[in-house]
C-alpha cells in the first residue's frame, strides 16, 4: 500500500531545482521526506562512424573534480526530451546527428530526487561547431567502447549516467551489427 501524503512544503526554490518537505501517513505512523524536485534531463551518447564516443570533461563543483561524462542537459519547461538531447549534442560536442534513438529512461537517485533522465544514442554525426552556454567550460574527448569500459572498471569514469549510456549504446550497436 502506498503511503498517504498529507503535507507538502517547498522550502527552497532555485534555478535548477526546488526542495520540499513531504509529510506522509502510513497507518498510525507519520514521517517526512526531503525531496529535490528537478525538471528532468536529456542525455545522449554520440557515436562517430569510426566507433569512437565523444564525452565532455568538465569541472563538477559538487564533487570538487573534473568528470568525464556523456553530453547532458536539463529539460526546459515542456521540452521534448529528444529535442533537448539533440540540442545538447550540438551545443556541447558540436555535431548534428542523422539518427537519434531512445535507449531508456533512468532515475539517478529516486530516494530523494524526482529527476528522470532520458537516454539517447546519436549516430551519423556531422561536425557543426560547438555552441556552449555562457557558463560552460568543457573539453571534448573521444574514446572507443573498449577504452570506455576499461575506464569505467578502473574508476576513471564514475558518472552513473555515463556508465549506463556507454553500456546500453554498446549493446545496441552490437545488436544492430549482429542482425
C-alpha positions as CSV (number, residue, x, y, z in Angstrom):
1,X,0.0,0.0,0.0
2,X,1.3,3.5,-0.9
3,X,1.7,6.0,2.0
4,X,-0.7,8.9,2.1
5,X,0.8,12.3,1.5
6,X,-0.7,14.8,3.9
7,X,1.6,17.9,3.7
8,X,4.0,19.4,1.2
9,X,6.1,22.5,1.9
10,X,8.5,24.0,-0.6
11,X,11.5,25.2,1.5
12,X,13.8,26.3,-1.4
13,X,13.1,27.4,-5.0
14,X,16.1,27.6,-7.3
15,X,17.1,28.0,-10.9
16,X,17.9,24.3,-11.3
17,X,15.9,22.6,-8.6
18,X,13.5,23.1,-5.7
19,X,13.5,21.4,-2.3
20,X,10.4,20.4,-0.5
21,X,9.4,18.5,2.6
22,X,6.7,16.0,2.2
23,X,4.7,14.6,5.1
24,X,3.4,11.1,4.9
25,X,1.0,8.9,6.9
26,X,1.1,5.1,6.8
27,X,-1.4,3.7,9.2
28,X,-0.6,5.2,12.6
29,X,2.9,6.2,11.6
30,X,3.8,9.7,10.3
31,X,7.1,10.8,8.8
32,X,8.7,13.3,6.5
33,X,11.0,13.1,3.5
34,X,13.1,15.9,1.9
35,X,12.6,15.8,-1.8
36,X,14.7,17.5,-4.5
37,X,12.4,18.5,-7.4
38,X,14.1,18.6,-10.8
39,X,12.6,19.1,-14.3
40,X,14.5,16.1,-15.7
41,X,17.3,15.8,-18.1
42,X,18.3,14.6,-21.6
43,X,21.4,12.5,-22.1
44,X,23.0,11.4,-25.4
45,X,25.7,9.0,-26.4
46,X,27.4,10.4,-29.6
47,X,29.0,7.6,-31.6
48,X,31.1,8.5,-34.6
49,X,31.5,6.4,-37.8
50,X,34.9,5.2,-36.6
51,X,33.3,3.7,-33.5
52,X,34.5,6.3,-31.0
53,X,32.3,8.0,-28.5
54,X,32.5,11.7,-27.6
55,X,32.4,12.7,-24.0
56,X,32.9,16.0,-22.2
57,X,35.3,16.7,-19.4
58,X,34.1,19.4,-17.1
59,X,34.5,20.6,-13.5
60,X,31.7,19.5,-11.2
61,X,31.8,21.7,-8.1
62,X,29.6,19.4,-6.0
63,X,32.2,16.7,-6.1
64,X,35.2,19.0,-6.5
65,X,36.7,17.3,-9.6
66,X,36.7,17.2,-13.3
67,X,34.5,14.4,-14.6
68,X,34.3,12.7,-17.9
69,X,30.6,12.4,-19.0
70,X,28.4,11.9,-22.0
71,X,26.6,15.2,-23.0
72,X,23.5,16.0,-20.9
73,X,21.3,18.9,-20.1
74,X,18.3,19.9,-18.2
75,X,14.9,19.9,-19.8
76,X,13.2,23.3,-20.4
77,X,9.6,23.5,-19.3
78,X,7.5,21.3,-21.6
79,X,10.5,20.4,-23.8
80,X,10.6,17.1,-25.6
81,X,13.5,15.0,-24.2
82,X,14.7,14.0,-27.7
83,X,14.8,17.7,-28.8
84,X,16.8,18.5,-25.6
85,X,19.3,15.7,-26.3
86,X,19.8,16.9,-29.9
87,X,20.3,20.5,-28.5
88,X,22.9,19.3,-26.0
89,X,24.7,17.3,-28.7
90,X,25.1,20.3,-30.9
91,X,26.0,22.7,-28.1
92,X,28.5,20.5,-26.2
93,X,30.0,18.3,-28.9
94,X,29.4,20.4,-31.9
95,X,27.8,17.8,-34.1
96,X,24.4,17.1,-35.7
97,X,23.1,13.5,-35.9
98,X,21.4,11.8,-38.8
99,X,19.9,9.2,-36.4
100,X,18.8,9.6,-32.8
101,X,17.3,6.7,-31.0
102,X,16.0,6.4,-27.4
103,X,17.8,3.8,-25.3
104,X,16.0,4.1,-21.9
105,X,14.8,6.3,-19.1
106,X,16.5,6.3,-15.7
107,X,16.1,7.6,-12.2
108,X,19.5,8.7,-10.9
109,X,18.6,8.8,-7.2
110,X,14.9,8.0,-6.5
111,X,15.3,8.1,-2.7
112,X,15.2,11.9,-2.7
113,X,15.3,13.2,-6.3
114,X,12.4,13.5,-8.7
115,X,14.7,13.8,-11.8
116,X,14.1,11.4,-14.7
117,X,16.8,11.2,-17.3
118,X,16.0,10.3,-20.9
119,X,18.9,8.5,-22.6
120,X,19.5,8.5,-26.3
121,X,22.2,7.3,-28.8
122,X,23.2,9.5,-31.8
123,X,24.9,8.2,-35.0
124,X,25.6,9.6,-38.4
125,X,27.4,12.6,-36.9
126,X,28.3,15.7,-38.9
127,X,30.6,18.5,-37.4
128,X,28.8,21.8,-37.0
129,X,30.9,23.5,-34.3
130,X,30.3,23.8,-30.5
131,X,27.8,26.4,-29.2
132,X,28.4,26.3,-25.4
133,X,26.3,28.1,-22.9
134,X,28.0,31.1,-21.3
135,X,28.7,29.2,-18.1
136,X,30.0,26.0,-19.7
137,X,33.7,25.3,-19.8
138,X,34.4,21.8,-21.1
139,X,36.6,19.8,-23.4
140,X,35.6,17.1,-25.8
141,X,37.4,13.7,-25.7
142,X,36.8,10.7,-27.9
143,X,37.3,7.0,-26.9
144,X,36.5,3.6,-28.2
145,X,34.0,1.4,-26.3
146,X,36.8,-0.8,-25.2
147,X,38.6,2.2,-23.7
148,X,35.4,3.4,-22.0
149,X,34.7,0.0,-20.5
150,X,38.2,-0.1,-19.1
151,X,37.8,3.5,-17.7
152,X,34.6,2.5,-16.0
153,X,36.1,-0.6,-14.4
154,X,39.2,1.2,-13.2
155,X,37.3,4.2,-11.8
156,X,38.3,6.9,-14.3
157,X,34.6,7.2,-15.2
158,X,32.4,7.4,-12.1
159,X,29.3,9.2,-13.5
160,X,26.3,6.9,-13.4
161,X,24.5,8.2,-16.5
162,X,27.7,7.8,-18.5
163,X,28.2,4.2,-17.3
164,X,24.6,3.3,-18.2
165,X,24.8,5.2,-21.5
166,X,28.1,3.5,-22.6
167,X,26.8,0.1,-21.7
168,X,23.4,0.4,-23.5
169,X,24.9,2.2,-26.6
170,X,27.5,-0.6,-27.0
171,X,24.8,-3.2,-26.6
172,X,22.5,-1.5,-29.1
173,X,25.2,-1.1,-31.7
174,X,26.4,-4.8,-31.2
175,X,22.8,-6.0,-31.6
176,X,22.4,-3.9,-34.8
177,X,25.7,-5.3,-36.3
178,X,24.7,-8.9,-35.5
179,X,21.3,-8.6,-37.2
